[in-house]
């Protein structure tokens, strides 16, 4: 159950009610919000006098549920807005990993030429093998900060584990929680304490219920700026890297109030299929796209097969602009 206390409720009273109901608590505007276990269907009489409104729920999807807030959350960074009443499809692009200043500067120049405002590049890489490129770490974060200073781009990068989460929070505009870190509650809870947009990726073996429950950790910590990202799930199919779950994305759009971003690059795993999946995603009406591009994909130190070269990415942007216009969206 989600509970809004009256704005006259003292903090001490809100704490007492929270303890009584075993509820998490945060402040939103001038009132306290409590999130009690969903099994709670009615309030004790002693508490009712302090309650402004309440929403009984039938599952652990509570703050992200349209039963609580039917309108799509509006999330902003810099001059970019995703969700809300906009018709924006926000393009977030860049290489899988930042590898050098020359590489990331060339990407920044490309994005600026295409009027894309948000650059994504990995600094801490959660690789499957310990013998592959693990990222530049703090050095990469500092390069991204310099890209932001010189080119005015917004920066998103991934937090791999709790050992470097403070560095990622400090240097980036948007914190990405990757598919392999989605279950890390220390990361989720810390992201709930800050006021920056969080891009939460669905784990490749994660149900939709589990995915949104992970988002609830962040939302119930008091951070309302959660974006959900579908990046493909593992199925019986072996000819593609993952299976792009547009059915799942449709469910998220129908039942949750969080903007939905689609990641065709990681889903497909091979560059030849990314443009068609990206165009389908725009026609689908997603709130945003995550697409990987690299100046020389063949030499990339991670995920070389799925990254688009600059020519292919530029052509894709041209086609997606036309599709976005046809479905009443604006590609930004």
Secondary structure, 3 states (H helix, E strand, C coil): CEEEECCCCCHHHHHHHHHHHCCEEEEECCEEEEECCCCCCCCCHHHHCCEEEEECCCCCCCCCECCCCCCCCEEEECCEEEECCCCEEEEEEECCECCCHHHHHHHHHHHHHCCCCEEECECCCCCCCCCCCCCCCHHHHHHHHHHHHHHCCEEEEEECCHHHHHHHHHHCCEEEECHHHCCCHHHHHHHHCCCCEEEEECCCCCCHHHHHHHHHHHHHCCCCCEEEEECCECCCCCCCCCECCHHHHHHHHHHECCCEEECHHHHHCCHHHHHHHHHHHHHHCCCEEEEEECCCHHHCCCCHHHCECHHHHHHHHHHHHHHHHHCCCEEC
